[in-house]
Amino acid sequence: MNFDRHRRMRRTAYMRDMVRETKVGKEDLIYPIFVVEADDVRKEVPSMKGVFQVSLNLLEKELAEVNDLGIKSVIFFGIPNEKDPEGTGAYHDHGVVQEACRLSKKHYPEILVILDTCLCEYTDHGHCGLIDSKTQDVDNDLTLPLLVRTAVSQAKAGADIIAPSNMMDGFVSEIRKGLDDNGFRHIPIMSYGIKYSSKFYGPFRDAAESTPSFGDRRTYQMDPANRLEAQRELESDLAEGCDMMIVKPALSYLDIIRDVRNNSNVPVIAYNVSGEYSMTRTAVDMGLLDEAVIMEQMVSMKRAGADMIITYFAKDICRMIDEGME
Ligand code: PBG
């Protein structure tokens, strides 16, 4: 029988490990946490089994678990007590994510904190910026200064990385300038510059209570059918000074991750979004698929070119790594 080179190298677990091209480690993972401003909340998100909204006063416990599992980075999303048309909770110096960040830095200074810079969780209409009453669409230029205020207040609270996610034109350069002018030249920007207008965000909008009350986000997020447009978004964000690039969603967009990897030299982050999480979680929980598919999905994102992965599976993956799953 023909015993070729590939089969020779697959013979033992040690050899398979040695020649494995793509590895997933705890340091690759960024864990999203939904933080509630109100007290004493630890509520499972109905559409995301295993994911909880956690109130500020219970956050320390959550971070203890994260830290014990070996997760090294988190991204906080906030659920404020009150929302208004201008999303003032986003740029309040004592807003919910600003306080979550302070608390995290106080108890676990070694955990890296990324803050999402957007208004949608703080506006009563659920859009990512100010609404122009004539067009009923987001006003790009009036929104920019509010994003800058948000980013600066997040940096003041101790955020290690600012992740602007609302896709306004010029948002990276404005935020860069705002950070620089306020003494935060050292804080990197991880841009959600390639963000598709996707139905895979559905469960997140439940979790963050940020579903738009009218219209949709198609004027500021990208058409899933477009690949060259991602190239243009990448080029403009890089020219504006972004330090790292997020592609979102991830699994239906692996070609885009590969394009960004091949056409830039910045770190690429795959956002394994809420809908992707819930689909896999449900299939695994129902016994339709083996839990190992979770790792296979992580490997596929890294193989496509991602350096890091934002994923609600971070805790599960840490456990699997501890149990020695390949
Ligand atoms: C916007 C934001 C969204 C997600 C992350 N940041 C929602 C949106 O664009 O509607 C979605 C992430 C997910 O689905 O897991 N602040």
Residues whose N, C-alpha, C, O or C-beta is under 5 A from the ligand:
A	BS01	PBG	C118 C120 S165 F200 Y201 F204 V273 S274 G275
